[in-house]
Amino acid sequence: MVQLFSRLGEGRTLVVETNGVLLGYSRAASEELASRVVRGTVVRVSIKGATPQDFERLTGAPAEYFEVQLRAVENLVRAGLEPGMGVTVAVMTSFSEPRDVATLLLRLASVDPRLAEVAELEVVKLYPSVRQSLERAGLRPRWYVEPGGAVS
């Protein structure tokens, strides 16, 4: 896909969205991906929550995978992707304590200060179907955006 984009994507940005689990387990996979990234491509690691406990609550996956995602970001930076240009992080913050978000940003900054600067802090948008899914799962966001744009 990245190779195809390199031929067709002049003047465009391709965002490769990943939860980072494979890249966190395999430094070789991170290096392989980084070697194929061309100008205009950004690898975006999507992290659900700011702590292992938030991650487990939001995804249902074991808490230890949270650390694997952070290792993926570190692997990608070590493989040569520039924070903000070649790699970025998106963090779902709606279910996390503000202090935990700050701690996560400090951890990202310990890999490279630019990661904390370019991290995208996501807030859940409560469409009716999203609200219903969250209620069924027993999840309540600390803050959210209504579909019409109101922030709570």
WORA-V118539 format. One line per field, one symbol per residue. ss: DSSP state (a for helix, b for strand, c for the rest). phi: phi as a letter, one per 20 degrees, with the letter a starting at -180 (. if undefined). burial: # if it has 9 or more other C-alpha atoms within 8 Angstrom, else .. Layout:
ss->???
phi->???
burial->???
This chain:
ss->caaaaaaacccccbbbbbccaaaaacaaaaaaaaaaccccbbbbbbbbcccaaaaaaaaccccaaaaaaaaaaaaaaaccccbcccbbbbbbcccccaaaaaaaaaaaaaacaaaaaacbbbccbccaaaaaaaaaacccccccbcccccbc
phi->.fffffedegnddddeebenfffffcfffffffffdfdgndcedeedendcgfggfffdneggffgfffffffffffffofegnddbbcdcfdfddfgfffffffffffffagffffdgeeecfdefgffgfffffemdcffbadfgfofdc
burial->.#..##..#....#...#.##.###.#.###..#..#..#############.###.#....#.#############.#.#.##############...##.####.##.######.##..#####...##..##.......####......
